[in-house]
Amino acid sequence: MNMKRIIWTSIVLAFALGIFFFSGCAGDEKQTTAQTETQLWTCGMHPEVILDKPGNCPKCGMKLVPVKNTSQGSIAMSGGDEQKSESDMDRKILYWRAPMDPTEIYDHPGKSKMGMDLIPVHEGAETLGGGGTITIDPVTVQNMGVRTDRVQRMDFTRNIRTVGKIEYDEEKLYTVTTKISGWIEKLYVDYEGELIQKGEPLLEIYSPELVTTQEEYLLALNTYKMVSQSSIETIREGAESLLESTRKRLLYWDVPPSTIDRLEKTGEVKKTVLLRSPAKGMVVHKNAVEGMQIKEGMDLYDIADLSTVWVHASIYDNEVPWIKEGQKAEMELSYLPGNKFTGTVDYVYPYLREKARDVHVRLQFANPNLDLKPGMYVNIQFQGRVIPDALVVPSQAVIRSGERNVVFVVRGGGKFEPREVNIGEEGGLDNAFVRVISGLRNGEEIVTSAQFLLDSESRLQEAIQKMLQERKVKMDQGSTMDMKENSGMEGHQH
């Protein structure tokens, strides 16, 4: 009997040990299988390459490295299950967004631009589909050199610097011509660059035709005096008409009215006619020499009034929105260091010069002391128009890919959210800011350095999530097919 008990006891113990051994192996096998299923491999040079087994990169041939698990690595995608596990009633509403455009956000509920009800975004569910929120260990954040700044509002403007050239004010250029033929009897202004006053004598012209016309005027004047008391109206009117037509001829030849009045009083015919300056300024061109013969219509002098000057400058096409007529501009000259001149934008030309891809701008400056000389090159600084209360961020915070503009928003706890934004003009202090049209709110904390590393990690994690989702879909489809096949075989056996 004792021998039988010993034998049965041995059999039971062996059977129990076998069950324990096989169950342990199965557990290890399942654990190994689970680890193998969750382990992915990527390329250090091509993070978009995600494979489920080790090997070499199909693009560059480098050895693949394992992708760290969420529990082991310092960077991971933020999970959606944690957000779903909390009640929306217990969480703070951060903002409201449009259901069709995640970048259209507001600080209060209402309607979107499309007329749809805005959706509240609770704390912990801030991702707007910009590639996925990522989580980084604080030590890693410090090692990466991540710096942040705040979205802020300011009266936004831009300083534009360019070069220009001083030119004559074309509205104050005068040309002295003659309407009669003759010879220059005397020259009063005989060199270019001479400064003259308005009404100052320029030259005297001898013209036989002018002498004859003066004599005709005196004859018509005497005739008018003789018949002015005549009882015959036609004779009086004829004499008056002849006198008036002769006087107009002298006026049309630029004979001053004072000269005609002197002719009437003295009855003395002058051999020459005196031409005077029509304006104050500088003689910029002279085509008159004493004794030379001149023809009617010949240009004798060009006179420029230098009390104001024009400055022609050029700006790039993306700077045109900041410039408008009437705004102030400052000018500096290397010839007069330390002096600044203030002028205004007189005209913005309505076309783009194709070769230089710039827009021509004309400015006007006062020149009372004649310090501004045509031909000088100058430095121009515009203070652009002001956009009041504009939402701005540092330009370095924006990642420009060509297709979209992304800013990383700090969510606390090591979380960073990629946010697609719509940006406008660049400006601000040292032109280091960019205006945000939509996608951000005032006061949000954003990343200003190392955001390219964050963007790379965000894209990597997004690719991993897509691959895991595709794998899950395939596994679900496979399970469904297995269930259908098993149910079909059971029905057949039955």
C-alpha positions, 0 to 999 in steps of 0.5 A: 500500500505504501508503495502505491501511495508513493507512486501516485504521489510522484505521478501527481507532482510530476503532472503539476510541475509539467503544467506549471512549466508549460504555462510559464513557457507560454507566458514568456512566449506571449510576453516575448510576442507582445514585445516583438509586436510593439517593437519598431525600427527606424533610420537615424537619417530617415525618420520617416522609415518605420519597419517592424523588424531590424535590418538596414535602411532601404534608402541609405543602407544604414543599420536601423535603430529601435524606436523607444517605447513610450515608457522607456523613451523621453519623447512620446506621443500624448495618448488620447485614452487619458484625455477620454478618461477624464470628464469634460465637465471637470476640465477647464475650457481653453478656447473654442475652435471652428469644427471645419478649420482647427486653426480658427480659434476664439476666446468665447463661444459663438459661430465660426466664419462658416456659420457653424457652432464653435467646439470647446477645447478642454485642457488636455485635449488641445491638439489641433491636428498639426502632427500630434502633441509630443511629450519631452522629459524636462532634462531633455528639454534643457539639453536641447536648449529649448527657449520660449516666448509669449504671443503678444499684442502690439501696435505693429509697424516696420522700419524700412531702410533703402538708398535714394538719389536727390533730384530736382523738383520737376514741379519747380523747373523753368525754361526761358525761351524767346518768341522772337528772332534776333541777336543777344545784345547783352548777357547778365547771367553768363554761367551755369550754377549761378543763383538768381532771384525772381525778376532778375534780368537775364539778357537783352535781345535786339530784334528788328521785328520788335522795333517795327512793332513798337513803332506801329504801336506808337502810330496806332496810339497817336491815331487813336488819340486823334479820332477818339473824339470823332462822331463816327463810331466805326472810325473810333472802334477801328483805331481802338482795335488797331491799338489793342491788337498791336499791344497784344502782339508785344505782350505775346512776345513777352514784352513786360507791361511796364515796358509798354507803359513806358513806351506810351509815356515816353514815345521812345522806341527801345532797340532791345527787349529785356528778359527776366527770370521767371523764378528764384533758383539756380541756372542748371543749363545755359544756351546763350552767348552774348552776340549770338543769333537766336531763333524763336522757340530756342531754349536759352536757360533752364532754372531750378528752384532748389527750395525743395528737392525730390529724392527717388528711392526704391523698395521691394515689392513685399515692403509696399504694404507699409508705404503710403503717400503722406507718411514721414521719412528720414534721410541721412547723408554721408556728406553731412554726418550726424544731420537728419532731414525729415520729408514726406512720401510724395508719390508711390509709382503704380508699377513694378520695375521688372528687372530689379523687382522693386517699386519706385517711391518719390519723396519731397524734402525742404531745402532752405539752406541748399544743403541738399544738392541734386546728384547726392546719394542718401540713406532713407528710413521709412517708419511704416504705417501702424497696424494697431493691436496686432497679434505677433510672435517672433519670426524665429518661432515660425517653421516655414515649410512652403506648404504651411507655417507651424508654431509649437505651443507649450502645454506644460508638463513637457508637452508641445503642440504643433499649431498651423498658423496663418501669418502676415507681414514682418516688422516690429523691433529690428523687424524680428516679429511676424503678424499672426492672422489666425491660429494663435491666441494672445498670451500663449507660450511658444517655442522660439528655438530647437523647434526643428527638433520638435518638428522632426520628432512630431513627424516621426511619432505621427508616422509611427501612429499611422503605422500602428493604426494600419497594423491594428486595422489589418489585425482586426480584419484578420480576426474577423476573417478567422471568426467567419471561417471558424463559424463556417466550419462549425456549421458544416460539422454540425 
